[in-house]
Amino acid sequence: MANISFTKHAEDMLNERKFTKEEIISVIENPDWRKEDEQETEVWNAFKRIQNKVLRVVIKGQRRAIYSDNNVL
């Protein structure tokens, strides 16, 4: 498993949306697709389809701090 740390915001979003850290790590390690952030060179996104929605996980750096986007799921 990758060495991943979660920001306070990420942990709050996990609790609010009832995701586990293991589920988010799974999205990072096995996304349906990825996208580099056009504005931030150290930021990339991992996406996973879950039923009729898409979960986007935003990753900063080399998998050290992650947080989930408020507007996607």
DSSP file (Angstrom, degrees, kcal/mol; ACC not computed):
  #  RESIDUE AA STRUCTURE BP1 BP2  ACC     N-H-->O    O-->H-N    N-H-->O    O-->H-N    TCO  KAPPA ALPHA  PHI   PSI    X-CA   Y-CA   Z-CA
    1    1 A M              0   0    0      0, 0.0    24,-0.0     0, 0.0     2,-0.0   0.000 360.0 360.0 360.0 141.9    0.0    0.0    0.0
    2    2 A A        -     0   0    0      1,-0.1     2,-1.2    23,-0.1    61,-0.1  -0.286 360.0-105.2 -68.4 155.1    1.2    3.5   -0.8
    3    3 A N        +     0   0    0      2,-0.0     2,-0.4    -2,-0.0    -1,-0.1  -0.727  56.6 166.6 -83.1  98.6    2.3    5.9    1.9
    4    4 A I        -     0   0    0     -2,-1.2     2,-0.4    61,-0.0    60,-0.2  -0.951  20.9-166.2-121.9 132.4   -0.8    8.2    1.9
    5    5 A S  E     -a   65   0A   0     59,-2.4    61,-1.3    -2,-0.4     2,-0.4  -0.917  14.8-138.2-115.9 148.7   -1.8   10.8    4.5
    6    6 A F  E     -a   66   0A   0     -2,-0.4    61,-0.1    59,-0.2    59,-0.1  -0.857  12.8-130.5-107.3 135.1   -5.1   12.5    4.7
    7    7 A T     >  -     0   0    0     59,-1.5     4,-2.3    -2,-0.4     5,-0.2  -0.304  31.5-106.3 -71.6 166.1   -5.7   16.1    5.4
    8    8 A K  H  > S+     0   0    0      1,-0.2     4,-2.4     2,-0.2     5,-0.2   0.903 123.9  54.0 -58.8 -41.8   -8.2   17.2    8.0
    9    9 A H  H  > S+     0   0    0      1,-0.2     4,-2.5     2,-0.2    -1,-0.2   0.918 107.4  50.3 -59.4 -44.5  -10.6   18.2    5.2
   10   10 A A  H  > S+     0   0    0     56,-0.3     4,-2.6     1,-0.2    -2,-0.2   0.924 110.4  49.0 -61.1 -45.0  -10.3   14.8    3.6
   11   11 A E  H  X S+     0   0    0     -4,-2.3     4,-2.1     1,-0.2    -1,-0.2   0.889 110.7  50.8 -63.6 -38.7  -11.1   13.0    6.9
   12   12 A D  H  X S+     0   0    0     -4,-2.4     4,-2.6     2,-0.2    -1,-0.2   0.920 111.8  47.5 -62.6 -43.2  -14.1   15.3    7.4
   13   13 A M  H  X S+     0   0    0     -4,-2.5     4,-2.6     2,-0.2    -2,-0.2   0.872 108.8  54.5 -67.4 -37.1  -15.3   14.5    3.9
   14   14 A L  H  X>S+     0   0    0     -4,-2.6     5,-2.0     2,-0.2     4,-0.9   0.943 112.3  43.5 -59.5 -47.3  -14.8   10.8    4.4
   15   15 A N  H  <5S+     0   0    0     -4,-2.1     3,-0.4     3,-0.2    -2,-0.2   0.919 114.9  48.8 -64.9 -44.0  -16.9   10.9    7.5
   16   16 A E  H  <5S+     0   0    0     -4,-2.6    -1,-0.2     1,-0.2    -2,-0.2   0.886 120.9  35.6 -63.2 -39.3  -19.6   13.1    5.9
   17   17 A R  H  <5S-     0   0    0     -4,-2.6    -1,-0.2    -5,-0.2    -2,-0.2   0.410 108.4-121.6 -98.7   0.7  -19.8   10.8    2.8
   18   18 A K  T  <5 +     0   0    0     -4,-0.9     2,-0.3    -3,-0.4    -3,-0.2   0.885  60.3 144.0  61.1  43.6  -19.3    7.6    4.7
   19   19 A F      < -     0   0    0     -5,-2.0     2,-0.3    -6,-0.2    -1,-0.2  -0.804  42.5-133.4-103.6 152.7  -16.2    6.5    2.7
   20   20 A T     >  -     0   0    0     -2,-0.3     4,-1.8     1,-0.1     5,-0.2  -0.676  21.6-116.6 -98.6 161.1  -13.3    4.6    4.3
   21   21 A K  H  > S+     0   0    0     -2,-0.3     4,-2.7     1,-0.2     5,-0.2   0.876 117.2  58.2 -61.0 -36.5   -9.7    5.4    3.8
   22   22 A E  H  > S+     0   0    0      1,-0.2     4,-2.1     2,-0.2    -1,-0.2   0.886 103.9  51.0 -62.2 -39.4   -9.2    2.0    2.2
   23   23 A E  H  > S+     0   0    0      2,-0.2     4,-1.7     1,-0.2    -1,-0.2   0.907 111.9  46.8 -64.4 -41.5  -11.9    2.9   -0.4
   24   24 A I  H  X S+     0   0    0     -4,-1.8     4,-2.1     2,-0.2    -2,-0.2   0.907 110.9  51.5 -68.3 -41.4  -10.1    6.2   -1.2
   25   25 A I  H  X S+     0   0    0     -4,-2.7     4,-2.6     1,-0.2     5,-0.2   0.890 107.0  55.0 -61.1 -38.8   -6.7    4.5   -1.4
   26   26 A S  H  X S+     0   0    0     -4,-2.1     4,-2.5     1,-0.2    -1,-0.2   0.890 106.5  50.7 -60.8 -40.3   -8.3    1.9   -3.8
   27   27 A V  H  < S+     0   0    0     -4,-1.7    -1,-0.2     2,-0.2    -2,-0.2   0.910 111.9  47.9 -63.6 -41.6   -9.4    4.8   -6.1
   28   28 A I  H  < S+     0   0    0     -4,-2.1    -2,-0.2     1,-0.2    -1,-0.2   0.918 118.3  39.5 -65.0 -43.7   -5.9    6.2   -6.1
   29   29 A E  H  < S+     0   0    0     -4,-2.6    -2,-0.2     1,-0.2    -1,-0.2   0.781 132.9  22.5 -79.1 -27.3   -4.2    2.9   -6.8
   30   30 A N  S  < S+     0   0    0     -4,-2.5    -1,-0.2    -5,-0.2    -2,-0.2  -0.418  79.9 168.8-138.6  60.6   -6.8    1.7   -9.3
   31   31 A P        -     0   0    0      0, 0.0    17,-0.2     0, 0.0     3,-0.1  -0.316  42.1-130.8 -72.6 157.6   -8.7    4.6  -10.8
   32   32 A D  S    S-     0   0    0     15,-2.9     2,-0.3     1,-0.3    16,-0.2   0.846  92.2 -12.8 -70.4 -34.8  -11.0    4.3  -13.8
   33   33 A W  E     -B   47   0A   0     14,-1.3    14,-2.8     2,-0.0    -1,-0.3  -0.978  65.2-143.8-159.2 163.2   -9.1    7.3  -15.2
   34   34 A R  E     -B   46   0A   0     -2,-0.3     2,-0.3    12,-0.2    12,-0.2  -0.882   9.0-168.2-127.5 157.9   -6.7   10.0  -14.1
   35   35 A K  E     -B   45   0A   0     10,-2.0    10,-3.1    -2,-0.3     2,-0.2  -0.971  19.6-130.6-149.2 133.0   -6.2   13.6  -15.1
   36   36 A E  E     -B   44   0A   0     -2,-0.3     2,-0.4     8,-0.2     8,-0.2  -0.579  33.8-111.0 -76.8 144.1   -3.4   16.0  -14.4
   37   37 A D        -     0   0    0      6,-2.2     6,-0.2     3,-0.4    -1,-0.1  -0.638  19.7-149.5 -75.7 130.3   -4.4   19.4  -13.0
   38   38 A E  S    S+     0   0    0     -2,-0.4    -1,-0.1     1,-0.2     3,-0.1   0.734  93.7  37.5 -74.8 -22.4   -3.9   22.1  -15.6
   39   39 A Q  S    S+     0   0    0      1,-0.2     2,-0.6     4,-0.0    -1,-0.2   0.817 114.9  50.4 -96.7 -37.7   -3.2   24.8  -13.0
   40   40 A E    >   -     0   0    0      1,-0.1     3,-1.3     3,-0.1    -3,-0.4  -0.910  62.1-162.0-111.0 115.8   -1.2   22.9  -10.3
   41   41 A T  T 3  S+     0   0    0     -2,-0.6    -1,-0.1     1,-0.3    -4,-0.1   0.749  91.8  50.2 -70.2 -22.8    1.7   20.9  -11.5
   42   42 A E  T 3  S+     0   0    0     -6,-0.1    19,-3.8    18,-0.0     2,-0.4   0.357  98.7  84.2 -94.5   6.0    1.9   18.8   -8.2
   43   43 A V  E <   + C   0  60A   0     -3,-1.3    -6,-2.2    17,-0.2     2,-0.3  -0.897  48.6 166.5-115.7 137.6   -1.8   18.0   -8.3
   44   44 A W  E     -BC  36  59A   0     15,-2.5    15,-3.4    -2,-0.4     2,-0.4  -0.953  24.6-130.1-141.7 163.6   -3.6   15.2  -10.1
   45   45 A N  E     -BC  35  58A   0    -10,-3.1   -10,-2.0    -2,-0.3     2,-0.4  -0.912   7.7-159.7-119.2 140.1   -7.1   13.6  -10.0
   46   46 A A  E     -BC  34  57A   0     11,-2.6    11,-2.9    -2,-0.4     2,-0.4  -0.980  16.1-161.8-116.3 131.9   -8.1   10.0   -9.7
   47   47 A F  E     +BC  33  56A   0    -14,-2.8   -15,-2.9    -2,-0.4   -14,-1.3  -0.892  11.7 179.3-118.7 143.9  -11.7    9.1  -10.8
   48   48 A K  E     - C   0  55A   0      7,-2.0     7,-3.0    -2,-0.4     2,-0.4  -0.981  25.9-129.6-143.1 129.2  -13.9    6.1  -10.1
   49   49 A R  E     - C   0  54A   0     -2,-0.4     2,-0.4     5,-0.2     5,-0.2  -0.639  23.6-176.1 -76.8 131.7  -17.4    5.4  -11.2
   50   50 A I  E >   - C   0  53A   0      3,-2.7     3,-2.0    -2,-0.4     2,-0.2  -0.925  61.2 -56.6-131.7 106.0  -19.7    4.4   -8.3
   51   51 A Q  T 3  S-     0   0    0     -2,-0.4    -1,-0.0     1,-0.3     0, 0.0  -0.437 121.0 -18.7  55.5-120.6  -23.2    3.4   -9.5
   52   52 A N  T 3  S+     0   0    0     -2,-0.2     2,-0.3    -3,-0.1    -1,-0.3   0.190 128.0  72.7-101.2  18.2  -24.4    6.5  -11.3
   53   53 A K  E <  S-C   50   0A   0     -3,-2.0    -3,-2.7    20,-0.0     2,-0.5  -0.787  71.4-129.8-124.7 168.4  -21.9    9.0   -9.8
   54   54 A V  E     -C   49   0A   0     18,-0.4     2,-0.5    -2,-0.3    -5,-0.2  -0.985  12.6-150.0-122.3 127.7  -18.2    9.7  -10.1
   55   55 A L  E     -C   48   0A   0     -7,-3.0    -7,-2.0    -2,-0.5     2,-0.5  -0.850  13.1-163.9 -93.7 126.3  -15.9   10.0   -7.2
   56   56 A R  E     -C   47   0A   0     -2,-0.5    13,-1.3    -9,-0.2     2,-0.5  -0.956   3.3-167.1-112.4 127.0  -13.0   12.3   -7.7
   57   57 A V  E     -CD  46  68A   0    -11,-2.9   -11,-2.6    -2,-0.5     2,-0.5  -0.960  11.2-148.5-111.7 127.1  -10.0   12.1   -5.4
   58   58 A V  E     -CD  45  67A   0      9,-2.3     9,-2.1    -2,-0.5     2,-0.5  -0.848  14.2-165.3 -99.2 126.2   -7.6   15.0   -5.6
   59   59 A I  E     -CD  44  66A   0    -15,-3.4   -15,-2.5    -2,-0.5     2,-0.5  -0.934   4.9-159.2-117.3 131.7   -4.0   14.1   -4.9
   60   60 A K  E  >> -CD  43  65A   0      5,-2.3     5,-1.2    -2,-0.5     4,-1.1  -0.927  58.7 -19.3-110.7 131.6   -1.2   16.5   -4.2
   61   61 A G  T  45S-     0   0    0    -19,-3.8     2,-1.4    -2,-0.5   -17,-0.1  -0.357 119.7 -22.0  77.0-155.3    2.4   15.6   -4.6
   62   62 A Q  T  45S-     0   0    0      1,-0.2    -1,-0.2    -2,-0.1   -19,-0.1  -0.499 113.5 -65.0 -93.3  66.3    3.6   12.1   -4.7
   63   63 A R  T  45S+     0   0    0     -2,-1.4    -2,-0.2     2,-0.2    -1,-0.2   0.871 104.6 118.7  59.2  43.5    0.7   10.5   -2.9
   64   64 A R  T  <5S+     0   0    0     -4,-1.1   -59,-2.4     1,-0.3     2,-0.4   0.830  73.1  22.3-104.1 -45.1    1.3   12.2    0.4
   65   65 A A  E   < +aD   5  60A   0     -5,-1.2    -5,-2.3   -61,-0.2    -1,-0.3  -0.988  68.4 176.1-127.8 131.4   -1.8   14.3    1.0
   66   66 A I  E     +aD   6  59A   0    -61,-1.3   -59,-1.5    -2,-0.4     2,-0.3  -0.932   6.5 177.7-131.6 156.1   -5.2   13.7   -0.5
   67   67 A Y  E     - D   0  58A   0     -9,-2.1    -9,-2.3    -2,-0.3     2,-0.3  -0.986  27.5-116.9-151.8 152.3   -8.6   15.2   -0.2
   68   68 A S  E     - D   0  57A   0     -2,-0.3     2,-0.2   -11,-0.2   -11,-0.2  -0.680  32.7-110.2 -94.7 148.4  -12.0   14.7   -1.8
   69   69 A D    >>  -     0   0    0    -13,-1.3     4,-0.8    -2,-0.3     3,-0.7  -0.536  15.7-144.0 -76.8 135.2  -13.7   17.3   -3.9
   70   70 A N  T 34 S+     0   0    0     -2,-0.2    -1,-0.1     1,-0.2    -2,-0.0   0.744  94.3  51.2 -68.9 -24.1  -16.9   18.8   -2.4
   71   71 A N  T 34 S+     0   0    0      2,-0.1    -1,-0.2     1,-0.1    -2,-0.0   0.495 101.9  55.7 -98.3  -3.5  -18.7   19.1   -5.7
   72   72 A V  T <4        0   0    0     -3,-0.7   -18,-0.4   -16,-0.1    -2,-0.1   0.917 360.0 360.0-100.3 -51.1  -18.4   15.6   -7.2
   73   73 A L     <        0   0    0     -4,-0.8    -3,-0.1   -17,-0.2    -2,-0.1   0.354 360.0 360.0-136.9 360.0  -19.8   13.0   -4.8
